[in-house]
Structure formats: structure tokens, C-alpha cells
Amino acid sequence: MTVRLTTLPNGFRIVTEDMPGLKSASVGVWVTAGGRHERAEQNGIAHFLEHMAFKGTARRTSLQIAEAIEDVGGYINAYTSREMTAYYARVLEDDVPLALDVIGDILLNPVFDPREIEVERGVILQEIGQALDTPDDIIFDWLHEVSYPDQPFGRTILGPEERVAKFTRDDLCGFVAEHYGPEKMILAAAGAVDHDAIVAQATELFGGRARGPAQTIAPADFIGGECRRAKTLEQAHFALSFAAPDYRAPDVYTAQVYAMAMGGGMSSRLFQKIREERGLCYTIFAQAGAYEDTGQVTIYSGTSGAELGDLTGLTIDELKRAADDMTTAEVDRARAQMKAGMLMGLENPSSRCERIARLLAIWGRVPELEEAVEKIDAVTAEDVCAYAGRLLSAPTAMALYGPVDAAPGLEAIRQRLVA
């Protein structure tokens, strides 16, 4: 498999990975503009803009956009995260030029018809309502807000209803002008792809665009705090978050191995102790996330209101115990799970496409897979124990939702962590 990179004079980057033997490909444009790039009055507009991309261009109606890809058996989609917005398609080999033409069209020629804006506003408001009705979804938004209070990075991606209800065509056009310059775009393609042909077509589509204005983003500062929302639900939802390394930090892989060992599978400490031994929950997991300038280790579980105190206490005890007795066998298993998950996930062109886009955005290059494997393999049990010890005094945030009146507060949890 061969990764090739070309940068056009205006800063637009094209990265491809040929995967011999495949008859299909994934192609998309990743824009380094997401939720954290919004001003307070814009909160939710990056996601709104993603929705509007499929609502018509100067060349195609919304139906024609869908038909162009689905007539050849492909699919097209998009997503918004805190740091990026992606527009991508999966098609057969011969239809890669069509997919790139459609993606270029929705990025370069959107009409933002006011009637379609009103239709999609209703769709997004329904999406916000659905999230609010999904406790094990919305709790992570609340956890993020109290982890990064009063910061762009801490705001929800969907945005509040009152903001979404007021966005106008001018607002959408303004965000595009600010953040959709060619130097902030990465065209990635993987599978049955021809790099030179893609570069030629991308040059025709994007090469004439002028760079956008220079932008600065507010740094993310994990401060921590508590969100507690009592409601009559069947389960009490509990989420705990700790400040963790950003994705360029030396110990980012240690944090990921730690999270895997603590709550990454059925053999993990939290799963075994809290679900298998005590039967206090159905779901419990831990995960590590890394971003440009911050990171989080997050633990989530759901249980009854009566059992919530026991569950939180046992969780804290397991976090403390990991600083003293994390074993080599546990670390070996966590490393194996991480490597297998990473490698298995890259057996299809969509995953490969996203990987090369994200790595290029982070590093300005696409490191070989072996680099990540070597860094995972270099993490030792001693590293994980030391990291677990540091985590106990790291800034902490907590979100609770449901029958949670009797749950311990964040200050009590912090005191138990360091006791």
C-alpha cells in the first residue's frame, strides 16, 4: 500500500493510499473547522452547515446529489466533530471521479436556499430533541461542558436550540468564508485510487481558490466541574472525566493503554469488578480521547439510583489500585487489543481514508502504521502505574443524570481519589 501526498500552491492538500486488489474506494474532504472554531453566537453552525451541504448546489438539487451517488451504488455522508468537518463518499473504482465531482460541488457551489434552510432547521431541532431524550448520549455533552466551562471547546456540536433557531443564510456564508479556505482542506482517498488522476481533478476543482483569512483558536483548558440533573429515569447515568494528554504528547499512548486496561473490554478491571463480581451495572467502560491541545480519560456507567453510591466508590477504588498493581499481563492484553482494533479497523478503504486525513491534519505527514505499533509496544506496566498515579490528582469533571440526588458530589470523589 502506497501513500502519496501533493500540496497545491494555495495550500489544498491531496493524500491518497492505493490498496491493491480492491474494486472500490472512499474519497472525501476533511475541513479543519469544527465546533471549537465557532464563536459563542455561532455555536452549532458548523453542524448546520454540514447538513446544508446536501440541500442543493448551483448544479444539482438535493435529490440529484443523492441520486448521482446512489445511481452507481455508492453512498455519501458527512459528520461534524469538535475539530473537523468531513464530507465523504464510498463508490466503485470507476466512479471515483463522479464522487469527487459531487463532493467538490457541495463544497464549492452551495446555494443555501432559504426555504431549504428552514426545512433543515427543523431536522436539526429534532436531532437536538432526540439527543436530549437519550441519556447515555447527552450526558457526554454535559460532561464536556463542565470539563471545559465557558470555552469554545466545551460547547456542544449540535448547539443550543435558541441559536439554531436563528441562523440565517448570511451566517452560513460567513462561516464558510472564515473557515473553508483551501489551506484548511484535505482531500483524502483510499482503495482503488489513481493519485495523479485525483490530483488533476482536484486541481481543476479547488486549485483556483484563494486562501482564507488567518484564524486563531482559543486553547482548551480542562478545568473540571460537576453537572447533576435529577430526573425520573430507570437508571442513574454516571460519567467521570480526567484531564489527559493531547495527541502529540509523549504519554498519549500510555493514557490509551491505561484506559483500555481499566475499561476497554470484558476482561478490563472495571468490567470485572463492577459488573461481573458485583452485578452493579450492565454497561461500564473507559476510553481515552486526544485532541490538538488537550485530552480526556472518560469513564461511564449506568446503574440504579440505589446502587450509584456503591458503583462510584468501587470505581474510585479501582482507579487508585491501578496506580499500585497494574500487571504486565494486563498491559500486554490492553496493547494487543489496541493494536488489533487499529489494524482490523484499517481493512476497508473508508477507515484508511479517514486515517490518512486525520494524521495529515495532526502531523503534516502520514506516519507508517509501524510507528504507532512501536509506540504502543513501548508502553510498560511501570509506565501505566505511574500514569495511573498522576491521574488521581488530575483535574476532574463529573456528570450525573437520572435518580442521582443521593450520589456523592465531585468534591467527595476528589478527596477519595487522593486519600
C-alpha positions in Angstrom: 0.0 0.0 0.0 1.4 3.4 -1.0 0.6 6.8 0.5 1.2 9.8 -1.7 0.8 13.5 -0.9 0.5 16.5 -3.1 0.0 20.1 -1.9 -1.3 22.7 -4.4 0.1 26.3 -4.4 -3.0 27.5 -2.5 -2.4 25.1 0.4 -5.0 22.5 -0.6 -3.7 19.0 0.3 -4.4 15.8 -1.5 -3.4 12.5 0.1 -4.2 9.0 -1.3 -3.5 5.4 -0.3 -3.7 2.8 -3.0 -5.0 -0.6 -1.8 -4.2 -3.2 -4.4 -6.9 -5.8 -5.1 -9.8 -3.6 -4.2 -12.6 -2.6 -6.6 -14.0 0.3 -4.5 -12.7 3.5 -3.0 -13.5 6.0 -0.3 -13.0 9.7 -1.1 -13.7 12.8 0.9 -12.7 16.3 2.0 -11.8 16.9 5.6 -12.0 20.5 6.7 -10.2 21.6 9.8 -13.2 23.5 11.1 -15.5 22.2 13.7 -17.3 23.1 16.9 -14.3 24.6 18.6 -13.8 27.1 15.8 -17.2 28.7 16.4 -17.8 32.0 18.3 -20.4 31.8 21.1 -23.1 33.3 18.8 -22.2 30.7 16.1 -22.5 27.6 18.4 -24.0 24.8 16.2 -23.4 26.5 12.8 -20.6 24.1 11.7 -23.0 21.2 12.1 -25.8 23.2 10.5 -23.5 23.9 7.5 -22.7 20.2 7.2 -26.5 19.5 6.9 -26.9 22.2 4.3 -24.2 20.8 2.1 -26.7 18.2 0.8 -29.5 20.6 0.2 -28.6 21.8 -3.2 -25.9 23.5 -5.3 -25.8 25.7 -8.3 -25.6 22.5 -10.4 -27.7 19.9 -8.5 -30.8 19.7 -6.4 -30.7 17.8 -3.1 -32.3 14.9 -4.9 -29.8 15.0 -7.7 -26.9 14.9 -5.2 -28.3 11.8 -3.6 -29.2 10.2 -7.0 -25.8 10.9 -8.5 -24.1 8.7 -5.9 -26.8 6.1 -5.3 -27.4 5.5 -9.0 -24.0 4.0 -9.1 -24.5 2.0 -5.9 -22.4 4.3 -3.7 -23.2 6.3 -0.6 -22.4 9.8 0.6 -22.4 11.2 4.1 -20.8 13.8 6.4 -20.1 14.5 10.1 -19.0 17.3 12.3 -16.6 16.9 15.3 -15.1 19.5 17.6 -12.0 19.9 15.3 -13.1 18.8 11.8 -16.0 18.5 9.4 -15.9 15.7 6.8 -17.7 15.1 3.6 -17.1 11.7 2.1 -18.4 9.0 -0.3 -17.8 5.3 -1.0 -18.0 4.2 -4.6 -16.7 1.7 -7.1 -13.4 2.3 -8.7 -14.7 3.8 -12.0 -17.0 6.2 -10.1 -14.3 8.0 -8.1 -14.3 11.0 -10.5 -18.0 11.3 -10.0 -17.8 11.2 -6.2 -15.1 13.8 -6.2 -17.1 16.0 -8.6 -20.2 15.8 -6.3 -18.2 16.5 -3.1 -16.5 19.4 -4.8 -19.9 20.7 -5.9 -21.4 20.7 -2.5 -18.3 22.4 -1.0 -17.8 25.0 -3.7 -21.3 25.7 -5.0 -23.9 25.6 -2.2 -26.9 27.8 -2.8 -28.2 27.8 0.8 -31.8 28.3 -0.4 -33.7 30.0 2.5 -36.6 27.5 2.1 -34.2 24.6 2.5 -32.6 26.3 5.5 -36.0 26.3 7.2 -36.6 22.6 6.4 -33.2 21.6 7.7 -33.5 23.8 10.8 -36.5 21.6 11.7 -34.5 18.5 11.1 -31.6 19.7 13.4 -34.0 20.8 16.1 -35.5 17.2 16.0 -31.9 15.9 16.3 -31.3 18.0 19.3 -34.5 16.8 20.9 -33.5 13.2 20.2 -30.2 13.7 21.9 -31.9 15.2 24.9 -34.1 12.1 25.1 -31.0 9.8 25.0 -29.5 9.9 28.5 -26.3 7.9 27.6 -25.7 10.3 24.8 -26.5 13.8 26.2 -24.5 13.1 29.4 -21.3 13.3 27.4 -22.2 16.7 26.2 -22.8 17.9 29.7 -19.6 16.2 30.9 -17.7 18.0 28.2 -19.2 21.4 29.1 -18.1 21.1 32.7 -14.7 19.8 31.8 -14.1 22.9 29.7 -16.5 25.5 31.1 -17.1 28.8 29.2 -14.8 27.7 26.4 -15.4 27.1 22.7 -14.0 23.6 23.1 -16.6 22.8 25.8 -19.7 23.7 23.8 -22.0 21.1 22.2 -21.6 20.3 18.5 -25.3 20.5 17.8 -25.6 23.9 19.5 -28.5 25.1 21.7 -32.0 25.3 20.3 -32.2 29.0 20.6 -29.1 29.5 18.4 -30.1 27.0 15.8 -33.5 28.6 15.6 -31.9 31.9 14.4 -29.2 31.0 12.0 -29.5 32.8 8.6 -28.1 32.3 5.1 -25.7 35.1 5.8 -24.5 33.3 9.0 -23.7 30.2 6.9 -22.0 32.1 4.2 -19.9 34.0 6.8 -18.7 30.7 8.4 -17.7 29.3 5.0 -15.8 32.5 4.2 -14.0 32.4 7.5 -13.1 28.7 7.7 -13.4 26.9 4.4 -10.3 28.2 2.7 -8.3 25.6 0.6 -5.4 25.6 3.1 -7.8 24.2 5.7 -9.0 21.3 3.5 -7.6 17.8 3.0 -8.8 15.7 0.1 -8.2 12.0 1.1 -8.9 8.9 -1.0 -8.1 5.3 -0.3 -8.7 2.0 -2.1 -8.7 1.6 -5.8 -7.4 5.1 -6.5 -5.1 6.8 -9.0 -3.2 9.6 -7.3 -2.3 11.5 -10.4 -5.8 11.5 -11.8 -7.2 12.7 -8.4 -4.6 15.5 -8.3 -5.5 16.6 -11.8 -9.3 16.7 -11.0 -8.7 18.3 -7.6 -6.5 21.0 -9.2 -9.3 21.8 -11.6 -11.9 21.9 -8.8 -10.0 23.6 -5.9 -6.8 24.9 -7.4 -8.1 28.3 -8.3 -9.5 29.1 -4.9 -7.8 31.8 -2.8 -6.6 31.1 0.7 -8.9 32.1 3.5 -8.2 34.6 6.3 -5.8 33.6 9.1 -7.5 32.2 12.1 -6.6 31.6 15.7 -8.5 29.3 18.1 -8.9 29.6 21.8 -6.8 27.0 23.6 -8.6 24.3 25.5 -8.1 24.3 29.3 -9.5 21.3 31.2 -10.8 22.9 34.4 -13.4 20.4 35.6 -16.7 20.7 37.5 -19.9 18.9 38.1 -23.2 18.7 36.3 -26.0 17.0 38.2 -29.5 16.7 36.7 -32.1 14.8 38.6 -34.9 13.1 36.6 -37.2 10.2 37.0 -35.4 7.6 34.9 -34.9 3.8 35.2 -31.2 4.3 35.5 -28.8 6.7 37.0 -26.1 7.7 34.5 -22.6 8.4 35.7 -19.7 9.9 33.7 -16.3 10.9 35.1 -13.6 12.6 33.1 -9.9 13.4 33.8 -7.5 15.7 32.0 -5.3 13.6 29.8 -2.5 14.2 27.1 -3.1 15.8 23.8 -2.4 13.7 20.7 1.2 15.0 20.3 2.1 14.4 24.0 4.8 11.7 24.8 2.4 9.8 27.1 -0.7 9.8 24.9 -0.2 6.1 24.2 0.2 5.3 27.9 -3.1 7.0 28.5 -4.8 4.9 25.9 -3.3 1.7 27.2 -4.4 2.6 30.7 -8.0 3.3 29.6 -8.1 0.0 27.7 -6.8 -1.9 30.7 -9.3 -0.2 33.0 -12.4 -0.4 30.9 -11.8 -1.3 27.3 -13.3 -4.8 27.3 -14.9 -7.7 29.2 -11.5 -8.6 30.8 -10.9 -5.0 32.0 -10.7 -4.1 35.7 -13.9 -2.0 35.9 -16.0 -4.5 33.9 -14.8 -7.5 36.0 -15.1 -5.8 39.4 -18.3 -3.8 39.0 -20.3 -5.8 36.5 -19.1 -9.4 36.8 -18.3 -9.6 40.5 -20.8 -7.2 41.9 -23.5 -7.0 39.3 -24.0 -3.3 39.7 -24.4 -2.4 36.1 -25.0 -3.6 32.6 -22.6 -1.2 30.9 -19.3 0.3 32.1 -16.3 1.4 30.1 -13.3 3.7 30.0 -11.8 5.4 27.0 -9.1 7.9 26.2 -9.6 10.8 23.7 -6.9 13.1 22.4 -7.2 16.5 20.6 -5.0 19.3 19.4 -4.1 20.7 22.8 -6.0 18.6 25.4 -7.2 15.1 26.1 -9.6 13.2 28.4 -9.9 9.8 30.0 -13.6 9.2 30.5 -15.5 6.5 32.5 -19.2 5.9 32.0 -21.7 3.6 33.6 -25.4 3.3 34.2 -27.0 1.8 37.3 -30.0 2.1 39.7 -30.2 5.2 41.9 -29.8 2.9 44.9 -26.6 1.4 43.6 -25.0 4.5 42.4 -23.1 5.2 45.6 -21.5 1.7 45.6 -20.7 2.0 41.9 -18.9 5.3 42.2 -17.0 4.2 45.3 -15.8 1.0 43.6 -14.8 2.9 40.5 -12.6 5.3 42.5 -11.1 2.4 44.4 -10.2 0.6 41.2 -8.6 3.8 39.8 -6.5 4.1 42.9 -5.5 0.4 42.9 -4.2 0.6 39.3 -1.5 3.0 40.5 0.0 0.2 42.6 -0.6 -3.1 41.0 -1.3 -2.9 37.3 0.3 -6.1 36.0 2.4 -6.8 32.9 -0.3 -9.3 31.8 -3.0 -6.6 31.9 -0.8 -4.2 29.9 0.1 -6.8 27.4 -3.6 -7.6 26.9 -4.5 -3.9 26.5 -1.7 -3.4 24.0 -2.9 -6.4 22.0 -6.5 -5.1 22.0 -5.3 -1.6 20.8 -3.2 -3.0 18.0 -5.7 -5.5 16.8 -8.5 -2.9 16.9 -6.4 -0.4 14.9 -5.3 -2.9 12.3 -8.6 -4.7 11.9 -10.3 -1.3 11.5 -8.0 -0.4 8.6 -9.0 -3.3 6.4 -11.5 -1.2 4.5 -10.9 2.0 2.4 -13.2 4.2 4.5 -11.1 3.7 7.6 -7.9 4.1 5.7 -9.2 7.3 4.1 -10.1 8.8 7.5 -6.8 7.7 9.0 -4.6 9.4 6.4 -6.7 12.6 6.5 -6.6 12.8 10.3 -2.9 12.0 10.5 -2.0 14.6 7.9 -4.0 17.2 9.8 -2.2 16.3 13.0 1.4 15.8 11.8 1.6 17.3 8.4 2.5 13.8 7.1 1.2 10.3 7.3 3.3 8.2 9.6 3.6 4.5 8.9 1.4 2.1 10.9 4.6 0.6 12.3 5.3 3.9 14.1 2.0 3.6 16.1 2.6 -0.1 16.8 6.1 0.6 18.1 4.8 3.3 20.4 2.1 1.1 21.8 4.6 -1.7 22.3 6.9 0.6 24.2 4.4 1.2 27.0 5.3 -0.8 30.1 3.4 -1.8 33.2 5.6 0.7 35.1 4.5 3.4 32.7 0.9 2.7 33.2 1.2 2.5 37.0 3.0 5.9 37.0 0.3 7.4 34.8 -2.5 6.0 36.9 -0.9 7.7 39.9 -0.7 11.0 38.1 -4.3 10.7 37.0 -5.5 10.7 40.6 -4.6 14.3 41.1 -5.5 15.5 37.6 -8.4 18.0 37.0 -11.6 16.1 37.2 -15.2 16.5 35.9 -18.4 14.6 36.6 -21.9 14.4 35.1 -24.9 12.7 36.7 -28.3 12.2 35.2 -31.4 10.4 36.5 -32.2 9.4 40.1 -29.0 10.9 41.4 -30.0 13.0 44.4 -28.1 10.7 46.8 -24.9 10.4 44.7 -21.7 11.7 46.2 -20.5 15.1 44.9 -17.4 15.8 42.8 -15.5 17.2 45.8 -16.1 14.0 47.8 -14.9 12.0 44.8 -11.7 14.1 44.5 -11.0 13.7 48.2 -11.4 9.9 47.9 -9.1 9.8 44.9 -6.2 11.4 46.8 -6.9 9.9 50.2 
